[in-house]
């Protein structure tokens, strides 16, 4: 798929007729009129026959109304109690939570307490303990909670993993992942730069790169020299590195840099590298370079016949993710999934990196690590009711 076609289909996917053959439409409410919401949910939902983006809430009711009318959303809520009013709406089955990192724990717990399934932006919280508490509550209430690592649902990164796991390149020696944005790509004052709200390069771009190296290495680090257990019995530890940068400097002081979005795996018999693993529908390529033999380039916009019956070449990572989320809510088996254990481990290793890198403390206090509601501060005490 050419990049121009891919980008167009990303922002203007086909609109399908909604169907109720599998039950009533899954009505989703959005917490916050966030910039990411159209690409992450609204556009993908237009091509899903079982989903309706039904409501949005914002602190400013005028902003909520404007957002709702722009994207064809039926209901909007606003003001001090706007988020809670959305959660109280009995017509809403699920919630998409793209709020700033520092608010995700509170409003995800409240959404789960209200009986809503939750599609939660990444990182899932400010601490691993917040993640444990959220997934624990979802499990006890029989609700679906998914951390939105959307790239994991696309055929491109799954093809890279398939090449690694096939053994054609031998045992893994190194895994490297990078995600960087050019200077001024993220405007001054953006919430992603606000430490008090859980912002920063590691929490934003870094959660992708860390998740990617863990996924491709099929495990968790063993130490913060960043090595993983051997990929084969009696093998050497796998070394890994992540690079996350939200201020890539200009070339020659004035020429903006292009985003850096790559993952590379070095094995003892060759390497495999993917360009643009985060947004592959726009453009990507997978380069396989064996130590002996011919170099080749692959692309994977859709799953091959027999691996999955679902998916089109124009589906974005977010569309594949939405398919999996709806399947899980409906009691069907999603093609891939990001487990609670995976999400908690990713947040745990983000914490470890911070702790080893700087004299650091979490942006805000979180509940003690035994995970019981009885010791949760008063603000959160009744979330599991």
C-alpha positions in Angstrom: 0.0 0.0 0.0 1.5 3.3 -1.0 2.0 5.9 1.7 -0.5 8.4 0.3 -3.2 5.7 0.0 -2.3 4.4 3.5 -2.6 7.8 5.1 -5.9 8.6 3.3 -7.4 5.3 4.5 -6.1 6.1 8.0 -8.0 9.3 8.3 -11.0 8.4 6.1 -11.7 4.7 6.3 -14.9 3.3 4.8 -18.1 3.6 6.7 -20.1 0.4 7.1 -23.7 -0.2 8.0 -24.1 -1.0 11.7 -25.4 -4.5 12.4 -27.1 -6.1 15.5 -26.8 -9.7 14.4 -24.5 -10.4 17.4 -26.5 -8.3 19.8 -27.0 -4.6 20.5 -24.3 -2.2 19.4 -21.4 -1.8 21.7 -21.8 1.9 22.7 -18.5 3.5 23.8 -18.1 6.8 25.7 -14.9 8.8 25.5 -13.4 10.4 28.6 -11.8 13.6 27.4 -12.0 15.3 24.0 -8.4 14.2 23.3 -6.6 14.8 20.1 -5.8 11.0 19.8 -9.4 10.0 20.0 -10.4 10.4 16.4 -7.5 8.2 15.1 -7.5 5.7 18.0 -11.3 5.1 18.2 -13.7 7.3 16.2 -12.4 6.6 12.7 -11.8 2.9 13.3 -15.4 2.6 14.8 -16.9 3.8 11.6 -15.8 0.7 9.8 -16.8 -1.7 12.7 -20.4 -2.9 12.3 -20.8 -3.6 16.0 -19.6 -0.3 17.5 -21.0 3.1 18.1 -19.1 6.0 19.6 -22.0 7.2 21.6 -20.8 9.9 24.0 -17.9 12.2 25.0 -17.2 14.1 28.2 -14.8 17.0 28.8 -14.2 19.4 31.6 -15.4 22.2 29.3 -18.9 21.4 28.1 -18.5 23.7 25.2 -15.5 21.7 24.1 -17.4 18.5 24.5 -20.3 19.8 22.4 -18.0 21.0 19.7 -16.1 17.7 19.6 -19.3 15.7 19.6 -20.8 17.7 16.7 -17.6 17.5 14.7 -17.4 13.7 14.9 -21.1 12.8 14.8 -21.3 11.8 18.5 -24.9 11.7 19.9 -24.3 12.8 23.5 -21.9 15.0 25.4 -21.2 15.8 29.0 -19.2 18.5 30.6 -18.4 20.5 33.7 -17.0 19.3 37.0 -19.1 16.1 37.0 -19.0 15.5 33.3 -16.8 12.4 33.4 -18.9 10.8 36.1 -22.2 11.6 34.3 -20.9 9.8 31.3 -20.0 6.8 33.5 -23.5 6.9 35.0 -25.1 6.7 31.5 -26.8 3.2 31.4 -26.6 3.1 27.6 -22.8 3.1 27.6 -21.2 -0.3 27.6 -17.5 0.6 27.4 -15.2 3.6 27.9 -12.2 4.8 26.1 -9.8 6.5 28.5 -7.2 8.8 26.8 -6.9 11.2 29.8 -3.4 12.3 30.9 -1.4 9.6 32.5 -1.9 11.0 36.0 -5.7 10.8 35.7 -6.0 7.3 34.1 -5.9 5.3 37.3 -8.7 7.3 39.0 -11.1 7.3 36.0 -10.4 3.8 34.9 -11.2 2.6 38.5 -14.4 4.6 38.4 -15.3 3.3 35.0 -14.8 -0.3 36.1 -16.8 0.4 39.3 -19.6 1.6 37.1 -19.6 -1.7 35.2 -17.9 -0.4 32.0 -15.4 -2.2 29.9 -12.3 0.0 29.4 -10.0 0.6 26.5 -7.1 2.4 28.3 -4.4 4.4 26.6 -0.8 3.5 27.4 0.9 3.7 29.7 -1.8 2.2 31.8 -1.0 4.3 34.9 1.8 6.1 36.7 3.0 3.0 38.6 2.9 -0.8 38.4 0.8 -0.8 41.5 -1.9 1.3 39.8 -1.9 -1.2 36.9 -2.2 -4.1 39.3 -5.2 -2.5 41.1 -7.0 -1.7 37.8 -6.6 -5.1 36.3 -7.4 -6.8 39.6 -10.7 -4.9 39.8 -11.5 -5.6 36.1 -10.9 -9.3 36.8 -13.1 -9.4 39.9 -16.0 -7.6 38.1 -15.7 -9.7 35.0 -14.9 -6.7 32.8 -12.5 -6.3 29.9 -9.6 -3.9 30.4 -7.1 -3.5 27.6 -4.0 -1.3 27.5 -3.9 0.2 24.1 -0.6 -1.0 22.6 -2.3 -0.8 19.2 0.8 -1.7 17.2 0.8 -5.2 18.7 -2.4 -6.0 16.8 -1.1 -5.3 13.4 0.3 -7.9 11.0 3.6 -6.0 10.6 5.0 -6.5 14.0 3.5 -9.9 14.3 5.4 -10.9 11.1 8.6 -9.7 12.6 8.0 -11.8 15.7 7.1 -14.8 13.4 10.4 -14.5 11.6 12.3 -14.4 14.9 10.4 -17.3 16.4 10.8 -19.4 13.2 14.5 -19.8 14.0 15.5 -19.0 10.5 18.0 -16.4 11.9 19.0 -18.4 14.9 19.1 -17.3 18.5 18.5 -13.7 19.5 21.6 -11.7 20.5 20.3 -8.1 20.6 17.0 -6.2 20.4 16.8 -2.5 19.8 13.8 -0.2 19.5 13.6 3.5 18.9 10.8 6.1 18.9 11.7 9.7 18.5 9.9 12.9 17.4 11.5 16.0 15.9 11.9 19.1 17.9 8.6 21.1 18.0 6.6 18.1 16.9 5.1 18.1 20.5 4.1 21.7 21.3 5.2 23.6 24.4 2.7 23.0 27.2 1.5 19.6 25.9 0.3 17.4 28.7 2.8 14.7 27.6 5.5 17.0 28.9 3.9 17.6 32.3 5.7 15.6 34.9 2.9 16.2 37.5 0.5 14.4 35.2 2.8 11.5 34.5 4.4 12.9 31.4 7.9 12.5 30.0 9.7 10.8 27.1 9.9 7.4 28.9 6.2 7.4 29.9 5.2 8.4 26.3 7.5 7.2 23.6 9.4 5.0 26.0 6.5 2.8 26.9 6.3 1.7 23.2 10.0 0.9 22.9 10.1 -1.0 26.1 7.0 -3.0 25.2 8.4 -3.7 21.8 11.8 -5.1 23.0 9.9 -7.2 25.6 7.5 -8.5 22.9 10.2 -9.4 20.4 12.5 -10.9 23.0 9.5 -12.9 24.4 10.3 -12.0 28.0 11.2 -9.5 30.6 14.6 -8.0 31.4 16.8 -9.6 34.0 18.7 -6.5 34.9 19.0 -2.8 33.8 22.1 -3.3 31.8 19.0 -4.4 29.8 19.5 -8.0 29.0 16.9 -10.7 28.6 17.1 -14.4 29.4 18.7 -16.5 26.6 16.4 -17.2 23.7 17.7 -20.8 23.5 18.8 -23.2 26.2 22.4 -22.5 27.5 22.6 -19.4 25.2 24.0 -16.0 26.1 21.7 -13.3 27.6 19.9 -11.2 25.0 21.0 -7.5 25.2 18.5 -4.8 24.5 18.4 -1.0 24.2 15.6 1.5 23.9 15.7 5.1 22.6 12.9 7.5 23.2 13.2 11.2 22.4 10.6 13.9 22.1 13.0 16.6 21.0 15.2 15.3 18.2 17.4 18.2 17.2 17.2 19.8 13.7 19.7 18.9 11.0 22.0 21.9 10.4 20.1 23.8 13.0 17.0 24.5 10.8 15.9 21.3 8.9 13.4 19.3 10.9 14.3 15.7 11.5 12.0 12.9 10.5 10.5 10.7 13.2 12.6 7.7 14.2 10.4 4.6 14.4 12.4 1.4 14.1 13.0 -1.9 15.8 16.0 -4.2 15.1 16.8 -7.7 16.2 20.2 -9.2 15.8 20.4 -12.9 15.8 23.4 -15.2 15.4 22.5 -16.0 11.8 21.3 -12.6 10.6 19.1 -9.6 11.5 15.6 -8.4 11.0 14.5 -4.8 11.1 11.1 -3.1 10.8 10.6 0.6 9.9 7.5 2.3 11.3 6.3 -0.5 13.6 4.0 2.1 15.3 1.9 3.2 12.3 2.6 0.6 9.6 -0.7 1.2 7.6 0.8 4.5 6.4 4.0 2.8 5.2 6.4 0.2 6.6 9.0 -2.4 5.5 10.6 -5.4 7.1 14.2 -6.1 6.1 15.6 -9.6 6.7 19.4 -9.9 6.3 20.8 -13.4 6.8 24.5 -13.7 7.4 24.6 -16.1 4.4 22.0 -15.8 1.7 20.0 -13.1 0.0 18.7 -10.0 1.7 14.9 -9.5 1.4 12.2 -7.0 2.1 8.7 -7.8 3.2 5.5 -5.9 3.9 2.6 -7.1 6.0 -0.6 -5.0 5.7 -2.9 -7.9 6.2 -2.6 -11.4 7.7 -2.0 -14.2 5.2 -4.8 -16.5 4.3 -5.3 -19.1 7.1 -3.8 -17.0 9.9 -6.8 -14.8 10.6 -10.1 -14.3 8.8 -10.3 -10.7 9.9 -8.5 -7.6 8.6 -8.0 -5.6 5.4 -4.9 -4.0 4.0 -6.3 -0.6 4.9 -6.9 -1.4 8.5 -4.8 0.7 10.9 -3.3 -0.6 14.0 -6.2 1.0 15.9 -8.7 -0.8 13.7 -7.1 -4.2 14.4 -7.0 -3.3 18.1 -10.7 -2.3 18.1 -11.6 -5.6 16.5 -9.8 -7.5 19.3 -11.4 -5.4 22.0 -14.9 -6.0 20.7 -14.2 -9.7 20.2 -13.1 -9.9 23.9 -16.2 -8.0 25.1 -18.4 -10.2 23.0 -16.9 -13.4 24.4 -15.1 -14.2 21.2 -11.4 -15.1 21.0 -9.3 -12.1 19.7 -6.5 -12.9 17.3 -3.9 -11.3 19.5 -4.2 -9.8 23.0 -2.2 -7.8 25.4 -2.5 -9.5 28.8 -2.8 -7.9 32.2 0.5 -9.5 33.2 2.2 -7.9 30.1 0.8 -4.5 31.0 1.9 -4.7 34.6 5.3 -5.9 33.7 5.8 -3.0 31.3 5.0 -0.5 33.9 7.2 -2.2 36.4 10.2 -2.0 34.2 9.5 1.7 33.4 9.6 2.2 37.2 12.9 0.3 37.4 14.5 2.4 34.6 13.5 5.6 36.4 14.7 4.4 39.7 18.1 3.4 38.3 18.5 6.5 36.2 17.8 9.4 38.5 16.8 10.2 42.1 13.1 9.8 41.4 9.7 9.4 43.0 6.4 8.9 41.4 4.4 11.9 40.3 1.8 11.2 43.0 1.1 8.9 45.8 -0.3 5.5 45.0 -1.9 2.8 47.2 0.4 0.5 49.2 1.6 -2.6 47.4 -0.6 -5.2 48.9 -3.3 -4.4 46.5 -6.2 -4.5 48.9 -9.0 -1.9 48.8 -8.9 -1.6 52.6 -5.7 0.4 52.4 -6.5 2.5 49.4 -6.6 6.2 50.3 -10.0 7.7 50.8 -10.2 9.2 47.3 -10.2 5.7 45.8 -11.8 3.6 48.6 -15.2 3.1 47.0 -14.0 2.4 43.4 -14.4 -1.3 43.7 -17.9 -1.1 45.2 
